[in-house]
Amino acid sequence: MNNLILIVEDEPKLATLLGNYLSQAGYEQQWVDNGLAVLPLIRENPPALVLLDLMLPGRDGMDICNDIRTFSKVPIIMVTARVEEVDRLLGLELGADDYICKPFSPREVVTRVKTVLRRTGSQRPQDVNHFLHLDESRYSATLSGQELDLTVVEFKLLSFLSASPGRIYGREQLINHIYPDHRFVGDRTVDSHIKNLRKKISIVMPEAEIIHSLYGVGYKFEVPY
């Protein structure tokens, strides 16, 4: 089982601290401090996950993330001191699986690593299929054996989100998926569809929340059990 974590961080003390905590948690780790060295390392020795700082010498973390996604689905957690909403959303749209803002607790980083690895594991799609069945030809969805009365847009949203459990999608990504003709649609329209979808899901599963919102970022689907 691959348990190698690639730490991309130009601050030696911080990289060492993260490495020590990851080692205590049972992970191997590799450290690189220059953005230009990241892609060759991933191609040569693919890690289980990448902790990617955004502000690096050589290359910006955003560009690195974008390039990684052209050839690899390796989970990426962005580590950043940029707290502006636009940076968070842009990072997730480039294909990052999560982000964490500096300053942070090393224990929190280890927890995030475990969470992302767990939700991006090979068993996750099987878990989804266990309780959620989608029929693309009829735009019908069955949740825990009960059919959901969804509109076409609600079905598209549920199908898109559930295809990548735990992956956070910004509103613009969701708009582009449900309205491929690129019509002008406001963010509130997506929020309204999500609200209606949640209501219909809650009728079948009142004790579970499977569509989560992240304030200022977007939405994600989580398997409840």
Rosetta blueprint (number, residue, H / E / L):
1 M L
2 N L
3 N L
4 L E
5 I E
6 L E
7 I E
8 V E
9 E L
10 D L
11 E L
12 P H
13 K H
14 L H
15 A H
16 T H
17 L H
18 L H
19 G H
20 N H
21 Y H
22 L H
23 S H
24 Q H
25 A L
26 G L
27 Y L
28 E E
29 Q E
30 Q E
31 W E
32 V E
33 D L
34 N L
35 G H
36 L H
37 A H
38 V H
39 L H
40 P H
41 L H
42 I H
43 R H
44 E H
45 N L
46 P L
47 P L
48 A L
49 L E
50 V E
51 L E
52 L E
53 D E
54 L L
55 M L
56 L L
57 P L
58 G L
59 R L
60 D L
61 G H
62 M H
63 D H
64 I H
65 C H
66 N H
67 D H
68 I H
69 R L
70 T L
71 F L
72 S L
73 K L
74 V L
75 P L
76 I E
77 I E
78 M E
79 V E
80 T E
81 A L
82 R L
83 V L
84 E L
85 E H
86 V H
87 D H
88 R H
89 L H
90 L H
91 G H
92 L H
93 E H
94 L L
95 G L
96 A L
97 D L
98 D E
99 Y E
100 I E
101 C E
102 K L
103 P L
104 F L
105 S L
106 P H
107 R H
108 E H
109 V H
110 V H
111 T H
112 R H
113 V H
114 K H
115 T H
116 V H
117 L H
118 R H
119 R H
120 T L
121 G L
122 S L
123 Q L
124 R H
125 P H
126 Q H
127 D H
128 V H
129 N H
130 H H
131 F H
132 L E
133 H E
134 L E
135 D E
136 E L
137 S L
138 R L
139 Y L
140 S E
141 A E
142 T E
143 L E
144 S L
145 G L
146 Q E
147 E E
148 L E
149 D L
150 L L
151 T L
152 V H
153 V H
154 E H
155 F H
156 K H
157 L H
158 L H
159 S H
160 F H
161 L H
162 S H
163 A L
164 S L
165 P L
166 G L
167 R L
168 I L
169 Y E
170 G L
171 R H
172 E H
173 Q H
174 L H
175 I H
176 N H
177 H H
178 I H
179 Y L
180 P L
181 D L
182 H L
183 R L
184 F L
185 V L
186 G L
187 D H
188 R H
189 T H
190 V H
191 D H
192 S H
193 H H
194 I H
195 K H
196 N H
197 L H
198 R H
199 K H
200 K H
201 I H
202 S H
203 I H
204 V H
205 M L
206 P L
207 E L
208 A L
209 E L
210 I L
211 I E
212 H E
213 S E
214 L E
215 Y L
216 G L
217 V L
218 G E
219 Y E
220 K E
221 F E
222 E L
223 V L
224 P L
225 Y L
